[in-house]
Amino acid sequence: MRALVQRVSRASVTVDGEVAGEIGEGLLVLVCAMRGDAEAQSEWLARKVVNLRIFPDTEGRMNRSLLDTGGAALVVSQFTLAAETKGNRPGFSTAAAPEEGKRLYEHFSEQVRAHGVAVANGIFGADMKVELVNDGPVTIWLDSEAR
């Protein structure tokens, strides 16, 4: 699985003019299941996200995790993280099939919740508008293949 993690002061996702999910301080997590992924990749990614030390400590160093800060996670599905960009038109054949992608996206969200983190979600497969205030900015790319 792949994720693009952004430390945020606040973030929200809107579908058809209605707020589907929003958080204050925490992480916006754009997530994509890849073809061949299973629960193990989802669980590894959830552990990595909640333990990633990208929040400042009292000395201003990135030394605290989402678990340490009590922040929330806004989890949004984004199959375009699977983009193959060899040419000028991206291909997405390495993304999981939609049914499997949705299942693993939901499993990932549940795993983050299981760590005690408040989770808000977008709507899988919907045309979403995501708003955020990137804090730092801090943006981290994670891929379960690199573990």
TIVEXLO-205738 format. One record per residue: residue in one letter; x, y, z of N, C-alpha, C in turn; residue number from 0. Coordinates in Angstrom, 3 decimals, always signed. Layout:
// residues N
<"A" <X Y Z> <X Y Z> <X Y Z> NUM>
...
END
This chain:
// residues 147
<"M" <+0.846 -1.172 +0.000> <+0.000 +0.000 +0.000> <+0.886 +1.227 +0.000> 0>
<"R" <+0.345 +2.284 -0.540> <+1.048 +3.551 -0.593> <+0.250 +4.610 +0.156> 1>
<"A" <+0.982 +5.546 +0.735> <+0.312 +6.664 +1.395> <+1.157 +7.915 +1.249> 2>
<"L" <+0.470 +9.019 +1.099> <+1.082 +10.329 +1.163> <+0.520 +10.959 +2.432> 3>
<"V" <+1.410 +11.231 +3.390> <+1.016 +11.699 +4.709> <+1.394 +13.165 +4.842> 4>
<"Q" <+0.432 +13.986 +5.238> <+0.683 +15.416 +5.408> <+0.292 +15.822 +6.821> 5>
<"R" <+1.238 +16.470 +7.514> <+0.937 +17.013 +8.840> <+0.102 +18.269 +8.634> 6>
<"V" <-1.053 +18.329 +9.302> <-1.986 +19.423 +9.054> <-2.430 +20.092 +10.354> 7>
<"S" <-2.764 +21.375 +10.224> <-3.421 +22.100 +11.314> <-4.907 +21.780 +11.299> 8>
<"R" <-5.422 +21.566 +10.083> <-6.804 +21.140 +9.893> <-6.942 +20.620 +8.472> 9>
<"A" <-7.947 +19.767 +8.266> <-8.216 +19.228 +6.934> <-9.663 +18.762 +6.873> 10>
<"S" <-10.228 +18.812 +5.672> <-11.597 +18.325 +5.470> <-11.732 +17.782 +4.061> 11>
<"V" <-12.740 +16.945 +3.884> <-13.071 +16.404 +2.572> <-14.570 +16.585 +2.370> 12>
<"T" <-14.913 +17.098 +1.194> <-16.295 +17.396 +0.854> <-16.699 +16.597 -0.378> 13>
<"V" <-17.911 +16.056 -0.349> <-18.479 +15.318 -1.474> <-19.861 +15.905 -1.758> 14>
<"D" <-20.064 +16.334 -3.000> <-21.348 +16.919 -3.408> <-21.783 +18.050 -2.471> 15>
<"G" <-20.837 +18.874 -2.076> <-21.140 +20.032 -1.236> <-21.340 +19.730 +0.237> 16>
<"E" <-21.229 +18.461 +0.636> <-21.405 +18.059 +2.036> <-20.067 +17.598 +2.606> 17>
<"V" <-19.752 +18.040 +3.813> <-18.519 +17.601 +4.469> <-18.662 +16.129 +4.851> 18>
<"A" <-17.773 +15.313 +4.309> <-17.783 +13.881 +4.609> <-16.924 +13.579 +5.824> 19>
<"G" <-15.855 +14.344 +6.012> <-14.956 +14.145 +7.140> <-14.091 +15.360 +7.350> 20>
<"E" <-13.747 +15.626 +8.610> <-12.859 +16.742 +8.911> <-12.140 +16.487 +10.220> 21>
<"I" <-10.949 +17.067 +10.332> <-10.153 +16.955 +11.549> <-9.498 +18.301 +11.848> 22>
<"G" <-9.044 +18.440 +13.078> <-8.185 +19.551 +13.459> <-6.744 +19.110 +13.257> 23>
<"E" <-5.891 +19.338 +14.244> <-4.476 +18.949 +14.115> <-4.342 +17.440 +13.975> 24>
<"G" <-3.449 +17.058 +13.086> <-3.205 +15.634 +12.875> <-2.596 +15.367 +11.529> 25>
<"L" <-3.057 +14.301 +10.898> <-2.510 +13.875 +9.614> <-3.610 +13.681 +8.580> 26>
<"L" <-3.372 +14.216 +7.392> <-4.161 +13.866 +6.220> <-3.411 +12.716 +5.576> 27>
<"V" <-4.088 +11.588 +5.403> <-3.450 +10.404 +4.837> <-4.176 +10.041 +3.543> 28>
<"L" <-3.515 +10.270 +2.418> <-4.020 +9.842 +1.111> <-3.486 +8.432 +0.916> 29>
<"V" <-4.366 +7.477 +0.675> <-3.938 +6.075 +0.681> <-4.429 +5.336 -0.564> 30>
<"C" <-3.577 +4.406 -1.031> <-3.884 +3.624 -2.228> <-3.441 +2.179 -2.030> 31>
<"A" <-4.360 +1.257 -2.247> <-4.010 -0.165 -2.239> <-3.481 -0.538 -3.621> 32>
<"M" <-2.421 -1.295 -3.629> <-1.791 -1.733 -4.862> <-2.201 -3.180 -5.154> 33>
<"R" <-2.146 -3.549 -6.438> <-2.460 -4.916 -6.843> <-1.538 -5.867 -6.068> 34>
<"G" <-2.121 -6.879 -5.430> <-1.353 -7.852 -4.660> <-1.263 -7.533 -3.174> 35>
<"D" <-1.705 -6.342 -2.761> <-1.698 -6.003 -1.338> <-2.726 -6.828 -0.585> 36>
<"A" <-2.463 -7.003 +0.703> <-3.384 -7.730 +1.589> <-3.394 -7.024 +2.940> 37>
<"E" <-4.040 -7.652 +3.924> <-4.154 -7.057 +5.247> <-2.790 -6.740 +5.854> 38>
<"A" <-1.789 -7.564 +5.592> <-0.458 -7.342 +6.175> <+0.108 -5.983 +5.779> 39>
<"Q" <-0.047 -5.599 +4.531> <+0.443 -4.293 +4.078> <-0.359 -3.166 +4.724> 40>
<"S" <-1.670 -3.355 +4.841> <-2.533 -2.365 +5.462> <-2.159 -2.161 +6.932> 41>
<"E" <-1.920 -3.241 +7.633> <-1.574 -3.182 +9.050> <-0.205 -2.545 +9.254> 42>
<"W" <+0.766 -2.887 +8.401> <+2.089 -2.268 +8.490> <+1.977 -0.765 +8.273> 43>
<"L" <+1.230 -0.364 +7.256> <+1.087 +1.054 +6.932> <+0.401 +1.807 +8.068> 44>
<"A" <-0.622 +1.233 +8.662> <-1.310 +1.882 +9.783> <-0.357 +2.077 +10.960> 45>
<"R" <+0.420 +1.050 +11.293> <+1.408 +1.169 +12.388> <+2.422 +2.258 +12.080> 46>
<"K" <+2.873 +2.286 +10.837> <+3.868 +3.282 +10.431> <+3.299 +4.688 +10.561> 47>
<"V" <+2.077 +4.896 +10.096> <+1.451 +6.224 +10.125> <+1.279 +6.713 +11.558> 48>
<"V" <+0.740 +5.896 +12.435> <+0.461 +6.372 +13.792> <+1.729 +6.558 +14.622> 49>
<"N" <+2.814 +5.889 +14.240> <+4.070 +5.991 +14.988> <+5.096 +6.917 +14.340> 50>
<"L" <+4.797 +7.453 +13.171> <+5.727 +8.323 +12.454> <+5.973 +9.592 +13.267> 51>
<"R" <+7.223 +9.826 +13.639> <+7.567 +10.948 +14.522> <+7.825 +12.205 +13.694> 52>
<"I" <+6.732 +12.894 +13.347> <+6.848 +14.094 +12.513> <+6.212 +15.323 +13.149> 53>
<"F" <+5.870 +15.214 +14.443> <+5.330 +16.362 +15.171> <+6.416 +16.907 +16.090> 54>
<"P" <+6.436 +18.221 +16.302> <+7.517 +18.813 +17.105> <+7.402 +18.481 +18.595> 55>
<"D" <+8.574 +18.303 +19.211> <+8.633 +18.155 +20.662> <+8.804 +19.551 +21.272> 56>
<"T" <+9.087 +19.627 +22.555> <+9.199 +20.926 +23.226> <+10.380 +21.748 +22.730> 57>
<"E" <+11.337 +21.101 +22.085> <+12.500 +21.806 +21.530> <+12.341 +22.096 +20.037> 58>
<"G" <+11.167 +21.780 +19.487> <+10.902 +22.067 +18.085> <+11.400 +21.020 +17.106> 59>
<"R" <+11.938 +19.911 +17.606> <+12.411 +18.840 +16.720> <+11.272 +17.873 +16.413> 60>
<"M" <+11.266 +17.340 +15.214> <+10.258 +16.336 +14.856> <+10.593 +15.062 +15.624> 61>
<"N" <+9.866 +14.849 +16.722> <+10.200 +13.750 +17.613> <+8.961 +13.120 +18.245> 62>
<"R" <+7.770 +13.561 +17.836> <+6.532 +13.048 +18.420> <+5.641 +12.477 +17.321> 63>
<"S" <+4.889 +11.443 +17.693> <+4.003 +10.769 +16.741> <+2.560 +11.218 +16.932> 64>
<"L" <+1.704 +10.758 +16.064> <+0.270 +11.001 +16.192> <-0.237 +10.447 +17.527> 65>
<"L" <+0.289 +9.316 +17.940> <-0.089 +8.729 +19.225> <+0.332 +9.627 +20.373> 66>
<"D" <+1.507 +10.242 +20.260> <+2.012 +11.128 +21.314> <+1.198 +12.411 +21.425> 67>
<"T" <+0.734 +12.932 +20.297> <+0.068 +14.229 +20.288> <-1.438 +14.136 +20.521> 68>
<"G" <-2.017 +12.959 +20.307> <-3.459 +12.811 +20.422> <-4.203 +13.393 +19.229> 69>
<"G" <-3.489 +13.616 +18.125> <-4.103 +14.153 +16.919> <-4.977 +13.130 +16.219> 70>
<"A" <-5.674 +13.579 +15.194> <-6.587 +12.728 +14.430> <-6.018 +12.454 +13.043> 71>
<"A" <-6.669 +11.556 +12.327> <-6.286 +11.244 +10.947> <-7.506 +11.391 +10.043> 72>
<"L" <-7.317 +12.102 +8.939> <-8.317 +12.144 +7.877> <-7.791 +11.236 +6.782> 73>
<"V" <-8.457 +10.111 +6.572> <-8.009 +9.096 +5.618> <-8.861 +9.207 +4.359> 74>
<"V" <-8.177 +9.426 +3.225> <-8.847 +9.642 +1.944> <-8.262 +8.672 +0.922> 75>
<"S" <-9.119 +7.933 +0.234> <-8.641 +7.022 -0.811> <-8.177 +7.838 -2.013> 76>
<"Q" <-7.045 +7.417 -2.591> <-6.529 +8.110 -3.770> <-5.766 +7.127 -4.642> 77>
<"F" <-6.499 +6.503 -5.577> <-5.889 +5.490 -6.434> <-4.802 +6.075 -7.330> 78>
<"T" <-4.783 +7.387 -7.536> <-3.776 +7.984 -8.416> <-2.374 +7.895 -7.830> 79>
<"L" <-2.233 +7.494 -6.558> <-0.899 +7.250 -6.010> <-0.235 +6.061 -6.697> 80>
<"A" <-1.017 +5.273 -7.416> <-0.476 +4.127 -8.161> <-0.022 +4.516 -9.566> 81>
<"A" <-0.063 +5.794 -9.876> <+0.227 +6.248 -11.240> <+1.582 +5.755 -11.752> 82>
<"E" <+1.547 +5.240 -12.966> <+2.768 +4.913 -13.708> <+2.948 +6.051 -14.703> 83>
<"T" <+4.067 +6.735 -14.630> <+4.234 +7.960 -15.417> <+5.368 +7.855 -16.428> 84>
<"K" <+5.548 +6.685 -16.985> <+6.602 +6.514 -17.985> <+6.353 +7.421 -19.190> 85>
<"G" <+5.117 +7.502 -19.626> <+4.746 +8.416 -20.709> <+4.110 +9.661 -20.126> 86>
<"N" <+3.392 +10.379 -20.943> <+2.750 +11.605 -20.481> <+1.347 +11.392 -19.935> 87>
<"R" <+0.755 +10.233 -20.246> <-0.565 +9.933 -19.725> <-0.419 +8.846 -18.666> 88>
<"P" <-0.747 +9.154 -17.407> <-0.543 +8.159 -16.346> <-1.397 +6.915 -16.556> 89>
<"G" <-0.839 +5.791 -16.160> <-1.572 +4.535 -16.141> <-1.746 +4.094 -14.699> 90>
<"F" <-2.796 +3.325 -14.441> <-3.095 +2.935 -13.074> <-3.278 +1.429 -12.926> 91>
<"S" <-2.647 +0.655 -13.799> <-2.834 -0.797 -13.789> <-2.244 -1.458 -12.547> 92>
<"T" <-1.382 -0.767 -11.811> <-0.803 -1.361 -10.606> <-1.668 -1.140 -9.370> 93>
<"A" <-2.729 -0.347 -9.490> <-3.661 -0.150 -8.369> <-4.501 -1.407 -8.185> 94>
<"A" <-4.902 -1.661 -6.966> <-5.795 -2.787 -6.693> <-7.132 -2.563 -7.403> 95>
<"A" <-7.814 -3.649 -7.720> <-9.164 -3.542 -8.285> <-10.039 -2.778 -7.288> 96>
<"P" <-11.035 -2.050 -7.777> <-11.846 -1.204 -6.894> <-12.408 -1.912 -5.652> 97>
<"E" <-12.941 -3.112 -5.797> <-13.517 -3.814 -4.650> <-12.447 -4.107 -3.595> 98>
<"E" <-11.292 -4.558 -4.054> <-10.188 -4.868 -3.147> <-9.605 -3.588 -2.567> 99>
<"G" <-9.504 -2.565 -3.379> <-9.011 -1.272 -2.902> <-9.885 -0.726 -1.794> 100>
<"K" <-11.192 -0.806 -1.968> <-12.119 -0.318 -0.944> <-11.981 -1.125 +0.338> 101>
<"R" <-11.906 -2.426 +0.200> <-11.774 -3.289 +1.378> <-10.509 -2.958 +2.169> 102>
<"L" <-9.396 -2.785 +1.457> <-8.134 -2.494 +2.142> <-8.096 -1.069 +2.685> 103>
<"Y" <-8.738 -0.131 +2.003> <-8.859 +1.241 +2.502> <-9.624 +1.239 +3.826> 104>
<"E" <-10.729 +0.522 +3.867> <-11.516 +0.436 +5.095> <-10.751 -0.289 +6.192> 105>
<"H" <-10.025 -1.335 +5.824> <-9.207 -2.067 +6.803> <-8.121 -1.154 +7.366> 106>
<"F" <-7.483 -0.374 +6.517> <-6.464 +0.567 +6.971> <-7.064 +1.548 +7.987> 107>
<"S" <-8.218 +2.120 +7.666> <-8.871 +3.068 +8.581> <-9.164 +2.409 +9.925> 108>
<"E" <-9.659 +1.181 +9.894> <-9.952 +0.463 +11.142> <-8.680 +0.184 +11.937> 109>
<"Q" <-7.602 -0.115 +11.252> <-6.331 -0.364 +11.939> <-5.813 +0.902 +12.616> 110>
<"V" <-5.949 +2.040 +11.957> <-5.546 +3.306 +12.576> <-6.408 +3.545 +13.818> 111>
<"R" <-7.715 +3.333 +13.705> <-8.628 +3.472 +14.855> <-8.238 +2.532 +15.990> 112>
<"A" <-7.830 +1.314 +15.646> <-7.465 +0.314 +16.653> <-6.268 +0.769 +17.491> 113>
<"H" <-5.480 +1.685 +16.965> <-4.351 +2.244 +17.718> <-4.799 +3.387 +18.631> 114>
<"G" <-6.101 +3.687 +18.622> <-6.622 +4.723 +19.487> <-6.668 +6.111 +18.878> 115>
<"V" <-6.521 +6.193 +17.572> <-6.536 +7.473 +16.867> <-7.944 +7.731 +16.321> 116>
<"A" <-8.430 +8.951 +16.508> <-9.716 +9.340 +15.912> <-9.519 +9.434 +14.399> 117>
<"V" <-10.432 +8.823 +13.646> <-10.316 +8.783 +12.190> <-11.585 +9.344 +11.553> 118>
<"A" <-11.378 +10.242 +10.593> <-12.445 +10.702 +9.711> <-12.090 +10.203 +8.320> 119>
<"N" <-13.093 +10.022 +7.481> <-12.850 +9.453 +6.156> <-13.503 +10.254 +5.059> 120>
<"G" <-12.920 +10.090 +3.864> <-13.583 +10.506 +2.648> <-14.520 +9.383 +2.241> 121>
<"I" <-15.040 +9.452 +1.018> <-15.926 +8.410 +0.502> <-15.226 +7.734 -0.671> 122>
<"F" <-14.968 +6.453 -0.526> <-14.225 +5.705 -1.533> <-14.881 +5.858 -2.902> 123>
<"G" <-14.086 +6.192 -3.893> <-14.547 +6.274 -5.275> <-15.294 +7.539 -5.632> 124>
<"A" <-15.538 +8.398 -4.663> <-16.289 +9.632 -4.932> <-15.364 +10.710 -5.488> 125>
<"D" <-15.963 +11.697 -6.136> <-15.239 +12.900 -6.560> <-15.193 +13.798 -5.330> 126>
<"M" <-14.015 +13.911 -4.719> <-13.871 +14.609 -3.445> <-13.090 +15.903 -3.607> 127>
<"K" <-13.423 +16.850 -2.773> <-12.682 +18.101 -2.665> <-12.006 +18.067 -1.301> 128>
<"V" <-10.679 +18.108 -1.303> <-9.916 +18.038 -0.062> <-9.307 +19.406 +0.220> 129>
<"E" <-9.540 +19.901 +1.411> <-8.947 +21.159 +1.845> <-8.053 +20.865 +3.037> 130>
<"L" <-6.904 +21.537 +3.084> <-5.997 +21.318 +4.202> <-5.121 +22.542 +4.430> 131>
<"V" <-4.670 +22.649 +5.655> <-3.611 +23.593 +5.993> <-2.431 +22.720 +6.373> 132>
<"N" <-1.456 +22.627 +5.456> <-0.283 +21.796 +5.655> <+0.604 +22.492 +6.666> 133>
<"D" <+0.901 +21.825 +7.770> <+1.671 +22.385 +8.869> <+3.144 +22.068 +8.671> 134>
<"G" <+3.914 +23.070 +8.389> <+5.365 +22.894 +8.225> <+5.899 +23.557 +6.973> 135>
<"P" <+5.621 +23.134 +5.807> <+4.870 +21.915 +5.463> <+5.685 +20.652 +5.717> 136>
<"V" <+4.976 +19.614 +6.102> <+5.579 +18.293 +6.286> <+4.753 +17.318 +5.464> 137>
<"T" <+5.384 +16.703 +4.470> <+4.733 +15.727 +3.600> <+5.676 +14.541 +3.433> 138>
<"I" <+5.183 +13.345 +3.741> <+6.009 +12.131 +3.729> <+5.349 +11.078 +2.841> 139>
<"W" <+6.140 +10.430 +1.998> <+5.698 +9.342 +1.126> <+6.022 +8.019 +1.809> 140>
<"L" <+5.038 +7.122 +1.910> <+5.247 +5.794 +2.477> <+4.795 +4.726 +1.494> 141>
<"D" <+5.538 +3.650 +1.413> <+5.202 +2.542 +0.539> <+5.545 +1.255 +1.241> 142>
<"S" <+4.570 +0.362 +1.418> <+4.814 -0.895 +2.119> <+5.853 -1.759 +1.405> 143>
<"E" <+6.061 -1.527 +0.114> <+7.090 -2.275 -0.620> <+8.494 -1.932 -0.116> 144>
<"A" <+8.655 -0.758 +0.466> <+9.978 -0.295 +0.913> <+10.293 -0.705 +2.343> 145>
<"R" <+9.400 -1.448 +2.975> <+9.635 -1.767 +4.393> <+10.762 -2.694 +4.625> 146>
END
